[in-house]
Amino acid sequence: MKKEKFVEYMNEIEELGKIEREISASFKKLNKDFNFVSFARFETLIIKLLEECMDDKAGNWDSWVSWWVYETDFGHNKTLSKSPTKNGKKYPLKNSGDLYDLITTK
């Protein structure tokens, strides 16, 4: 997969999460007992497909993509996104493009 497409898909997943939170907030205004709307099954499917397409293996983690999405919140957790190492080398990540570079580094 080309880097541009990978970044596009990662940005789309992040955007869908924002929309999901906005929908949930709107429903919460209508009914204070409402919990949330979730598209988690679709998100999980897309992430699994990306991981498979990228042959994504992160050693101790299941995959770098899952780690990036769930643990660093797409890099918004700056502490975690500055710390990944691969083959003993540190790879600070600022965005999904940096993540692509990390995954494709041998």
C-alpha positions, 0 to 999 in steps of 0.5 A, a space after each residue: 500500500 502506498 503511503 498516501 493511501 495509508 495516511 488517507 485511511 488513517 485520517 478517515 478512521 480518526 474523522 469517523 471517531 470524531 463524528 461518532 462522538 459528535 452524534 453521541 453528544 447530540 443524542 445526550 442533549 436529547 436524553 441525558 440517560 443516553 450513552 453513546 453511538 459506536 461504529 466500533 465493528 466497522 473501525 475494527 474491520 478497517 484496522 484489521 484490513 490495514 494491519 493485514 495489508 501492511 503486514 503490520 507486526 510490532 513485536 510486543 504489541 499486536 500491531 503498530 496500527 492498533 497501538 497508534 489508534 487505541 493507545 496513542 489516540 492517533 498520536 494525541 498522547 504525545 508521551 506514548 507517540 514519542 517512545 516507540 522503538 523498532 530494532 533497538 532504534 527510537 522512532 518518534 511519531 508525529 503523524 500517520 505518515 511517520 507510522 507508515 515509515 515505522 511499519 515499512 522499516 525493516 
